[in-house]
Amino acid sequence: MRRHSPIRRNILALGISAVLAASGCAGAGSFGAGGDTVTIAMVSNSQMRDAIALSGEFERENPGTKLKFVSLSENEARAKITASVATGGAEFDVVMISNYETPQWAENGWLTDLSSYARNTPGYDEEDFIPSLRKSLSYQGSMYSVPFYGESSFLMYRKDLVEQAGLSIPAEPTWEQVAAAAAKLDDPAAGRSGICLRGKPGWGESLAPLNTVINTFGGRWFDENWHAQLTSPEVVRAVEFYIDLVRTHGEPGAATSGFGECATQLAQGNTAMWYDATSAVSVLEDPASSKVVGKIGYALAPIMQKPNAGWLYTWSLGIPKTTDKPDAAWKFVSWMTSKPYIRMVGEKLGWSHVPPGSRLSTYQIPEYREASKAYGPLTLSAMAGVDPEHPGVRPVPYTGIQFLTIPEFQDLGTRVSQQISAAVAGRISVRAALDQAQQYADVVGRSYRESQ
């Protein structure tokens, strides 16, 4: 990862301040809490809602500490948490971030070193975290956030529909094979699309799966010298393929479909396939939320030129340096990311609810091994096979697979994703979308070239 000067960090903070003011987001103190209350900013995904539902257990075990949750949608959480931490806001004691923010924010001095806390917490076992995640959440050998759940990406498909159509899905399919299967499985008369793919704007929404397609098609965002490459033949081919597939055989309203919408589509039987996060199993294999439990097959991320095309991501918990309650904050963080918490979720809510992909020991729990036999080993294999330092076929000056680990990517990725979403909606052509995206990327690339 490129190291960033104080000037670049200050520019980032000032830019976020401007976004915060313009968007009307809450400023410092808006969610403030005094005394022994720990305020947690959290993404409102299903596993996080489970944690909130179980938080009474923590308060009973720690009677001197009260919890206050600020639960936000993914895009809103990214904006508010980034704005708060980057500008020194003190409204949150714990923040849910990812392997995109953690190393950069640690370098900037915005996060508390958690390895020292972990080493002094009996039974916490920092070494039990999946190695690829532990590395991605570390800076100079210490972890600055700890994973709640981790994921790669894979293809999910209806085994029964595939069999009825006389098809087979290989263990590591190509995108051409996936597209051919989507064409055969597409059945508008039955209210079922061939595949669901994200088209919703957001650097963590539509760009997550699309970037893996760009990588495996041989594309990249920048060459080794920070020249933008978003209009290169490889990127054009990848994006045209993705958008043509979702427009031809994808879900209705694809331009506004993200992870949650596609999860609902597959869980309710309205699509035959879905390429997305391995953590989706918590929705698909839960009888309370899914009509297709036991009917889903799983395959590694589709490929073209590059194998091991899946991404690497984790929702993790960090403690901002600005909190005046770091010890109480760690009590909660260590509870929610501990081995006992994982077992409690399985026993109280069901083993399909267990936060996947964080700890190696999770996959040794007999009940979870049985519940996850269709997808657990594949999740571990996918996470072990990815290499964020070499995301594509050709060299790049950045790290990251479905994102670029540079501070400008939050804004750059969001702008590019808006162009992609407009193309998915049919408002502009793919070429026009990528021409505009190239201009956005060139501004960022030029700043790096000039600072070399």
N, C-alpha and C positions, 0 to 999 in steps of 0.2 A: 504494500500500500504506500502510495506517495505520502511523504510527510508534508504537513501544512504549516506555513509560517504564521506568526501571530497576526499579520495583516490579513491573510486569507481567513483566519478564524474570526477576526473582528468583522470582516465583510459578511461572513455567514450569519453572525449574530444580528448585525444591523438589518440584513435582508429579512430575517425571520421576524424581527421586531416590526418591520414595515408590513409584512403579511399579517401579523397578529393585529395590528391597529386597523388595517384596511378591512379585515374580515370580521371584526367585532368580536374576536375570541376573548375569553376572559383573561384579565391580567393577573399579576401576582396578587395573591391574597384572596382571590375570589372563592377558592375552595379551601381556604385556610382552616386549620383546626388547632386548637390549643391543648394543653395538658398532655394526657397520655394517649391521645387519639392519633393513629397512624392513617394518613390519607394516601390512598393507592389509586393511581390512574391506570385503567385497564381496558384492553380491547374486549368488546362484547361478543366474542366467539363462544361456542357451546362449552368448551372446557373451562373457560374463565367464568361463565355463569355457574358452572358446577362449583368452582372454588368459592364464589360468593355464597352459594347455598350452604356450603359446609363451613363457612367462616365462624359460625357459632361455636364449633368445636375448638377453634383456636382461642376464642375469647373465654371459653370455660377453662382451658388449660392455662391461660395467661390473664387472670382476672384484673390485673392492673392496666391492661391495654385494650382500647376500643379501636375498631376498624371502621373506616369511612371509604367507600368505593365510589370512584367516578368512572362509570362504565360508558365507553364511547365506541362508535363504529370505527372500523379500521382507518379510513382516511381521516376522520375527525381526530382520532386518537394520535395519529402521527403528527398532525398539525399542532395540536395543543401541547402535547408532551415536548415536542421539539422546541416550540416557542418558549415554553416555561423554562426548560433546562438551559437553552442557549442564551437566554437573557437574564439568567440568575434568579428566576422566580422561585419562591420558596413554598408554593402551595401544595406540592406533592412530596411525600416522604419516600414513596416507592413508585417507580415508573415501569411500565411494560414497554420494552424496546426489543431490538433484534440484533442479529449479527451484522446488520448494516450500520447501525448507530454506535454500537458498543466500542469497537476499537478506536473510532474517530473521536468519540466523546471522552474516552479515557485519555487519549493523547492531549485533548484540549483541557484536561483537568476538571471535567464536569462531573465525574462519577467517583464513587468510593471504591477502593480496592476491596473486593469481597473474599479474596483468597485467604487473607489473614483471619477474617471472621470464620471462614469454612474450616480452616485448620484448627481453630479453637472451639469448634462445636462438635461434641462427641457424637460419633455415628453418622455425621453428615456425608463424608466420603466424596470429596470433590473428584477423585480419580475414577469414580463410577460413571461420570458423565461420558456419553459417547465421544470418542476422541476428536472427531471432526468438529463437533459443536464446541467442545472445550477450547480448541484452538481458535475457533472463529470468534469466541467471546473474550479472548485474552489480549492483553497488551503488555509487552515486555515481561512475559512469563506469568502474569497474574490475571485472574478472571475479574472482570469489572461488571459483569452481570452473570446470572446463573439461569440455565434453561428450565422453563416450565414444560414446554413440549418442543420437540424438534421434528423436522420433516425433510423429505426430499419430494420428488414428484413421480407419479406413475399413471398408467392408463387403467381406468376402471371400466368394466363393460358387463353387460347382462349376459351371463353364460347361457341362459335358456334361449334368449333371442338369437345369439350367435349360432347355437346348435340348430335351431329351427331353420335358420337361413342357410345352413350347410357350410358355414364358415369356420375358421379356426384362427385364433389370435396367438401369434408366437410369443415366447417368453420375452423377447426383445424385438418388438415389431418396428418396421420402418414407417415413416409418416405416409408413404405411398400406400402401404397396406392398410393403415388406419383410415385413410381417405376412401379407399375402395370399400372397406367394411361399412363406413358411415353411409355411403351411397346405397348399399343394399339394405341397411337397417332403418333408413329414413322412411317413416310411414306417416305422412301428414293426416291421412284419413283416420288413423288411430290416435291422432294427437301426440305422436312421438317423433322426436327428431333423431337423426342419426348420431349426433354428437353434441356435447355442450362444451363451449370454450369461452373463456372470459373475454368480454369486449368493453367492460366498464372502465372509464378513465381512472387513472391512479398508477403511480409507479409501482405500487405493490399489488395492483389488481391486474389489468390486462397485460402489462409488461412482464409479469412474472412468467406465465407460460410462453408468451411470445418470444422472450429473450432466449429461452432454451431452444426454440425452433431456429432462431437466428444463429445461435452457436453451432448447432448440429448441421445446419445447411452451409457452414463455412464462413458465416458473416461475423462481423465485429463492429463495435461502436466507433473505435478509434484505432489507427495503426500505431506502430511503436513510437512514432513521433507526434502523437496527438492530432493527427489529421482526421477529421470526421469521415466516417465510412458508411453513413446511413443511406446513401444512394448507390452503393456498390452493387454489382450484379447479384452477389450472394445474398445481401440483405433484401434487395428488391424481390428476389425469387422467394425467400422465406416468408416475407410479409404478404406477398400476393397469395402464396399457398395458404397461409393461415386464414386470411380474410376471405378468400374464395371458399374455403372449406366451411367456415362458420356461416357465411351468407347462403351457401347452397344447401348444406345439410345440417346446419346448426339450429339452436333453439330460437324461438321467437323472442324479439326484444334483446338480441345479443349485445347491442351497443350499451345496454344498461345492466348486463349480467356480470356479476362477479362471483367470488367463491360461494357466498351464501345462496345466491340464486341458482347456480349450477348444482349445488348440493341438494337443494329442494327438487330440482328437475329430475335428478337421478333417483333420489330417495322415493319420490312419488310415482316413478314409473313413466315419466314424460320424456326421457331420453334414453338412448341405448348405450352410449359411451360418454366418458368424461375424462379428460386429461387434466390433472391438478394435483394438489398436495396429498401426500400420504396420510396426513392427519385427518382427511375426510372420512376415514373409516369410523370415527367416533359418531358421525351422523348416519352413515349408510348401514352400519351393523347394529344400530340401536332400534329395537322393536318399537320404542315409543315415538320415534321420528321417521322411521323408514318402512316402506311397504316391500322392500326388496332384500331384506335380510337373508343371507345365505345364497342369494342369486347372483352375487357380484364376483366376477373374476378379476384378477389383477396381473398387470404386466409392467415391465420396466418402461421408463420414459421412451417414447418413440425416437428413432434416430434416423439420420441420413448419412453424412460423412463422419460425424464424430460419435463414438460410443459413449456410454455413461453420460447421457444428456440431461439427467435430472438435476434439479436445483438443490441448494442447501439453505435451510432457513430455520430459525428458531424464534419463538416468542419467549423472551427471557425477562427477568426482573432485575432492575438496577436500583441503586440508592443514590440520588443526586447529592453532590457535595454540600448543597445549600440546606439540607435538612438539619434541624437541631435535635432530631431523635434517631440517630443512626443505629443505636443498639436496639431500640424497639422495632425499628424498620427491619433490621436483620432477623429478629425473632419471627416476624411474619414471613419474610422472604425464605428463610430456611425451612419454615413449616410447609409452605406451599410447594417447595421444590425438593422435599425430602422423600426417602424411601417409605416411611410410615404413611405419608399423605397418599402416595400412589396406591398402597394397599387399601387404605381407608376408602378411596374412591371406588375401587373395584368391589369391595364388600358392601358398601352402602348404596351405591348407584348402579352397579353393574360393570362388568369388566370391559365392555365396549366404551365406557366413559373414561377409562384410564388415559391420562395424558401420554401420548406415545412419543417415542424417539428421543427421550432425554437421558435415561439411565440404562446402562447395560443390564443391571439387575432386574429391571422390569421384565425382561424377556426370559428370566429364569423362574418367575413366579408360576407355579403349575397351572393355576386357574387362568392366568393371562395367556400362557403358552397355548392352552387349549382353545381359548376364545379367539386368539389372533393367528391361528395356524395358517389361515389363507393369506394373510397380509403381513404378519409380524416379521418373519424371516426376510421377506422381500423389502420391507422398510429398512431393515438393518443393512441389507446388501446394497440398496440404493444409496444410503447415506455414507456407506464406506467407500463407494466407488467414485464419488464426485471429487473434483479438484478445483476449488475456487481460484487457485493461482494460475490455472491454465484452462479457462472456461471454453475456449473455442479451438478451431483447427490451427489458426495462426497466432503469432505472439501479439500480446496487447500490453499497454502500459498500466493497466488497472487490475484489481482483483475483483472477484464476484462473478456469479453465474447469472442469476435473474436480476441482479442489480450491479451497478458499478460502485465500488467502495470509495467514492469521492464525495465531498460535502455538497457539490453542485448538483448531484444526481436527484435529490428530492425535487428540485425545481425543474431541472432538465427532463427527468423521467416523467413528471406529471405533464409537462407541456407536450412531450412526444406522445404520451398515451392519449391525450385529448385529440391529437391528429389521427391516431390509429382508430379511436372510437368513432370519429366522424367518418372515416373510411368504412368501418364496419356498418355504420348506419346508412351508407350510401350517399352521404352528403357531399363527399369529395372523393376523388380517385386515389388509389394507393400511391401512384406516382406523385400527385400533389401533396399528399400527406407526408411522404418521405422527403420531398423537396423542402418543405417547411421544417421538418425535423432536422434535416441536414444543416439548415441555417442556425437552428438553436444549438446543435452540437458543435458547430464550428466556432461559435462565440466562446464556449467553454474550452475547446481544444486550443484556441488561440491564446487564451490566458495562461495555459500551461506551457505552450511553446515559448511565450515571451518571458516566462519566469525561469526557464532553464539556463 
